[in-house]
Amino acid sequence: MSKPCISADSHITEPPNCYIDYIDPKYRDIAPKMVRHETKGDLFVIDGMKKPLGIGLAAAAGIKPEDLKAWGATFESLHRGGWDPKFRLADQDRDGVAAEVIYPTVGMLLCNHQDFDYKKACFDAYNRWMAEYSSENPERLLGLGQSTMRSVEEGIKELREMKDLGLRGVMLTGNPQVSDYDDPIYDPYWQAAIDLDMPISFHILTSKSDQVGGRSRGPLINSFLSIIRGNQDIIGTFIYGGVFERNPKLRIVCVEADAGWVPHYMYRMDHAYKRHRMWMKCKELEKLPSEYFKEHVYVTFQDDWVAFKMKDLCNYKRLMWANDFPHSDSTWPWSQQVIAEQTKDLTPTEKDAILHDNVAELYHIAI
């Protein structure tokens, strides 16, 4: 490569004090907290959610498949770079990565919390903690904030607060409190995000419809195949709902849902629009759905060789590679070997775009 790799989707591992020390004091007694279970190891317990979060897979990068397990890990055994930014830079160097766009872990689970007020308090606490973490090296640690989207007005205020904290974009919950994202009431929010230059992201596992172990049929592993569907639903909502038509400068990021499916999805969107829109009803669009997808939707992926093979069937300038560190699906510390194998048929220009230029341009990364 002529340019350094940048991961468009990596994560932190929230430490025990992340929420407790940074949350509004009135929520401190019920803030998400880590507890040690005799047999299940350390768990994050969240008020109002029945199941605790086992931390084993939250920082399982580099672990052999036969050793992966959701339960039994202790916080001390996790990758320290998940919560200590000084160690994180060393983790990046080991993986041959120059910078990372960083998302939460516990915060993903919180996106589906039913109490929006509680969720707001947790996200505000996380944003404060994340701002401190990424301040260690803002050009290599690009922290994103979380927004509850209780209302459009509050959402815009949160965007400004995140910008002031030095955060580089926002990850929205898959399901807002009021209406859905195709409602024109959200147009002022999209315009504010454009004006503030705060890219909008939707991560897998943050919608009601894409939970591991949820409503999927068959063995548990079958649910792994369904977790991209929540993001696909969001993309369809934006496109068929005319959001990009009304906000032509808006871009959104579809995070960790892979990318090999994109050409067929675009084709099927066009087919549905041309053949069925009269009786299934949607906005009359000026362009085909696939054209909006190609221009307005970035997609991130880690180990997805199909994504590189189909780059001529989509807009390769919207593909962004990621290492997903330190999660269990991460390519760390073998990212360079994976990249070398999967990109061997790409031109230098295509390789630089997918591994560096696209994410650097979106987030203004000067590396």
Buried (B, 14 or more C-beta within 10 A) or exposed (E): BEBBBBBBBBBBBBBBBBBBEBBEEEBBEBBBBBEEEEEBBBBBBBBEBEEBBBBBBBBBBBBEEEEEBBBBBEBEEBBBBBBBBEEBBEBBEBBBBBBBBBBBBBBBBBBBBEEBEBBBBBBBBBBBBBBEBBEEBBEBBBBBBBBBBBBBEBBBEBBEBBBEBBBBBBBBBBBBBEEBBBBEEBBBBBBBBBEBEBBBBBBBBBBBBBBBEEEBEEEEEEBEEBBBBBBBBBBBBBBBBBBBBBBEEBBBBBBBBBBBBBBEBBEBBBEBBEEEBEEEEBBEBEEBBBBBBBBBBBBBBBBBEBBBEBBEEBBBBBBBBBBBBBBBBBBBBBBBEBBEEBBEEBEEEBBBBBBBBBBBEBBEBEE
